[in-house]
Amino acid sequence: EVVFLDEPTAGIDLDGRRLVRELIRELRDGGVTVLLTTHDLDEAERVADRIVIIDRGRLLADAPAAELLAAGDGNDIAFAASPGLDTVALSAALGGPVTSPRPGEYVAAVAPTPANVAALTSWLAERDVAIGDLRAGRRRLEEVFERLTSPAGEARR
């Protein structure tokens, strides 16, 4: 059996989204193949076992979700914190450059080792800065999509 779902959570409130995700899991666990199309990459990351990325009619990726999210340039630590951190001081503490691609989002170009994660969280704790969305060596689907569909990604294809 195959079920096709096109943007099933578009325009649905949070409780409705949870119900849709639960239904998808129940179908999958029952042996049904669920083909889901969505522009909501966070949603796809939450429910997909396998992800296919198509851009302008071209197949860019087709892999198990865990493989796709672990692949690529994930040799860093990404995290969210309050905007305006002293990235120069944090870079010195971690021994590698820290950038802020968007306000409140940071990427430390250091190996995602337990020691580096501990150094990062200690530095933030000393300054009473709350941390959110910590990812060490793992990418979000949005980051994978941006990398694959960017002009630099096009040059690799």
PyMOL commands that set and color helices and strands:
alter all, ss='L'
color gray80, all
select helices_A, chain A and resi 14-29+41-47+65-70+87-94+114-126+141-149+151-156
alter helices_A, ss='H'
color red, helices_A
select strands_A, chain A and resi 2-6+33-37+50-55+58-64+77-80+98-102+105-108+132-136
alter strands_A, ss='S'
color yellow, strands_A
deselect
rebuild
show_as cartoon
